[in-house]
Amino acid sequence: MGQKAKKGLKKFRHLVQTKGFIKAVQILGAKELYNATKKKQIADWKANRPDISPGRIVFYSSVDYSDNARVLSDYLVNHGYLKDHEIIWLVSEPEKFKKYERPNLKFIREKYKYAGRRTPETFYAVLTAEKIFFTHSMRWVKDEDRRSGQQFINLWHGCGYKSAKGKSENIHFDAVLVPGEVFVDTKADFFQCDREKALPLGYPRYDLMLANSPKGKEYIDAFRKINGVSSKVVFWMPTYRMSDNMALSEQTLSSELNLPVIENTSDLSELNEALKKSQVILILKRHHLQSSYSMKEELSNIKYMDDEDLERADVQLYEALPFVDALITDYSSVAIDFLLVDKPIAFTLDDYEKYKESRGFVFDDPLEYMPGMRVYNKKQFFSFIETIGGGQDHWQKERAAVLQKTHNTPKTSYCERIAEYFHI
């Protein structure tokens, strides 16, 4: 048996072990079919360079049709840009987005389900677009495939405190957005790119956060009344520590629940009692890269939220975020974003030293950019809950000072400023 056959057999056995026999056959069969029929078609297009289609814009986000890319796309659609432009979205399941389609706005399948390879339609859209907006990475588009006259614009998904995990220098673009001047150098270092590429225009999703969305308010108000009394609502949004992608995991917590500060079910019960006493509902929003938390049973004042919950409610996170009474986070970029709504923030820092040694921070002194209560233990955590329940806010001046350093607020809308800058 030749080396190629041995390698193929080994791969098949691995798939059988991890996916089962039927799924293994489907995956390998789909990949062989792809190699036989689609691979050459894509190679021909890359070689022959189809013409760029004037006005064609491609959008691509890590979670389909979401975040900065969705907000900018929706702005263009709602402000008449489809008269002169075509918008193409790359998504995993285009059938889910049929209700949003209209002339010059369509959703196409990014990858084949079993083959795990990008479709010819995806490559054709990218090869022929004038502008390509993305939120995480498009490393699968090689430098030699990029066309003169095209713009690859990295909307990204937040500027916070965390340093690069690795390979960020392989994400190539013509421009990347940051909230304000202080992040120009940090993001240039993060991506190992020229600082001129980092543009302090702010993020499209800030328009959504400042829009006073009735849908977002209604969504949060439903949590306020969940126990039959009028409660304060606090979002808890830890950055991910344990990911299903082990290359991304940070081994900085040793807690039973893989949560900051709240280490075990006993602590969780204590927290629930503190929340009840202060009439506060705590919504624990799981980061999309975080492995599922081990807590199964919801307590009276602690509710769990995933991206799927927001999708089912047809509410975007940044529609709901402005209507909570406070935020608890750690090193996540959401803290920087939340400064725009000027409400209390608590930062859980129990693994601060370990995180500094593990992933590291973009600032020499990250604490300088954390205007709020610093929480190192559960007693301080409960104290913050009591403060919010009592309607107190001791950190307004700190937030205002950090806001001036971190944000470049436009006179009009963020999306309008971005559209004008890139001559859409």
C-alpha positions, -999 to +999 in steps of 0.1 A: +000+000+000+014+034-010+019+064+013-011+082-001-034+052+004-021+047+040-027+084+047-063+081+033-070+050+053-058+066+085-080+096+079-110+074+072-104+055+104-102+087+124-134+100+109-152+067+117-140+070+153-150+106+157-181+109+134-194+074+128-192+052+097-220+069+077-208+104+083-172+094+075-184+081+041-204+112+034-174+135+043-148+116+023-172+112-006-181+149-006-144+159-006-136+135-035-165+149-055-154+185-047-118+177-058-130+162-090-155+189-100-152+222-082-115+226-075-106+230-111-134+255-117-121+277-088-085+274-101-096+285-135-113+316-122-083+325-101-061+321-131-083+339-157-094+367-134-131+375-141-139+412-143-147+431-111-184+439-109-188+476-102-208+482-070-205+446-058-200+444-020-193+411-001-200+407+036-187+379+058-189+375+096-179+347+119-214+342+131-237+344+101-253+378+094-243+394+126-224+421+145-205+449+127-210+434+092-247+431+096-252+466+110-233+481+081-250+460+056-284+469+070-275+505+070-267+504+033-299+485+025-321+509+045-305+540+030-310+532-007-276+519-016-291+488-034-300+511-063-264+513-073-248+483-054-252+446-051-247+431-016-237+394-013-235+377+021-214+345+026-233+324+052-234+287+062-272+283+057-286+308+032-321+293+035-322+308+070-320+343+056-345+342+027-368+367+045-341+393+043-334+389+006-345+415-020-333+427-054-295+432-052-292+416-018-286+378-016-272+352+007-250+324-007-236+293+008-200+298+020-190+262+024-203+228+015-216+210+046-198+177+042-168+186+021-160+215+044-147+234+013-157+268+001-181+269-028-172+282-063-199+308-057-181+321-027-148+325-046-165+340-076-182+366-054-150+375-036-129+376-069-154+400-085-163+423-056-152+459-054-152+458-016-151+429+009-161+436+045-153+409+072-152+407+110-127+379+119-105+365+092-104+358+055-070+340+054-084+316+028-082+345+002-045+344-007-026+376-015-021+365-051-059+362-055-066+398-045-072+422-073-060+457-080-089+480-073-104+458-046-106+468-009-105+443+019-119+460+049-115+444+083-144+456+105-131+433+133-151+425+164-138+447+191-108+464+207-103+454+243-074+445+265-062+411+252-031+406+232-030+386+200-033+348+204-011+341+174-012+341+136-031+375+136-003+387+114-016+364+087-049+383+085-044+407+056-065+437+047-064+472+033-079+488+064-090+478+099-115+497+121-107+507+157-129+527+182-104+555+188-068+567+185-055+548+215-061+516+196-043+525+164-009+513+177-023+484+197-041+470+166-012+477+143+010+456+166-018+430+170-019+425+132+017+434+125+006+459+099+013+496+091-004+518+116-019+538+087-042+508+081-058+512+115-086+537+111-103+552+143-137+554+127-155+534+154-177+503+148-210+500+129-226+482+158-223+514+179-252+528+158-273+499+169-263+504+205-272+541+204-305+537+184-328+531+214-342+500+198-378+492+210-371+456+203-340+456+225-358+473+253-387+449+251-363+420+253-345+432+284-378+444+301-390+408+299-361+398+322-370+426+346-404+411+353-393+375+354-399+371+391-430+392+393-412+423+407-394+451+389-357+441+389-325+456+378-308+436+350-271+430+347-252+414+318-223+392+328-201+387+297-168+369+305-143+364+277-138+328+268-113+307+288-121+271+277-128+268+240-138+237+220-109+248+198-080+239+222-056+262+204-076+292+216-081+281+252-066+300+282-057+278+312-060+306+337-090+295+358-091+264+381-128+268+390-153+240+389-176+261+367-149+276+345-162+310+355-143+340+370-147+345+408-177+321+411-159+288+415-185+262+423-222+255+426-222+266+463-208+300+452-235+301+425-262+295+450-248+322+472-247+346+443-284+338+435-293+347+471-274+380+468-292+387+436-326+380+451-319+402+481-309+431+458-337+424+433-312+420+404-315+395+375-280+384+362-279+373+326-247+352+319-240+356+282-217+329+269-190+340+245-194+321+212-159+306+215-165+294+251-173+258+257-207+253+271-208+260+308-214+230+331-244+247+350-275+230+337-302+243+361-312+279+360-317+296+393-344+322+400-321+352+394-295+338+371-303+332+334-280+319+307-279+333+272-263+321+239-261+336+205-289+311+195-312+326+221-308+361+206-313+346+171-345+330+181-358+363+195-345+381+164-326+405+186-290+415+181-268+417+212-260+454+207-297+462+205-303+448+240-270+458+256-279+495+262-310+486+283-292+466+310-284+485+342-248+474+344-221+451+329-198+426+345-169+415+323-131+411+324-107+416+295-134+417+268-138+445+243-175+448+253-163+470+283-148+495+258-181+495+238-203+498+269-186+531+278-208+547+252-240+540+272-224+554+304-235+528+330-216+509+357-190+482+349-174+457+371-142+439+360-135+404+374-097+402+378-091+370+398-069+355+371-053+388+361-017+378+368-021+344+351-038+360+321-009+385+318+016+356+318-005+335+294-020+357+267-009+391+278-024+426+273-021+453+247-016+480+273+013+483+297-012+490+324-046+476+314-061+487+347-058+523+335-085+516+310-109+497+333-131+524+348-153+506+373-153+482+403-124+458+403-135+424+415-110+398+428-133+377+450-169+368+455-174+392+484-166+421+460-188+405+433-217+405+457-209+441+468-212+452+431-246+435+428-258+453+460-246+486+446-265+481+413-296+470+432-295+502+452-292+523+420-257+536+429-230+545+404-196+557+418-175+556+385-190+582+362-159+604+362-136+575+356-157+563+326-158+598+311-120+601+312-115+566+296-142+573+270-122+604+258-091+582+253-108+553+236-135+566+213-138+588+183-175+597+184-190+610+151-213+640+147-236+618+126-238+580+125-209+556+126-221+537+095-225+570+076-189+580+085-177+545+073-197+546+041-184+580+032-148+571+041-148+541+018-167+559-010-196+535-011 
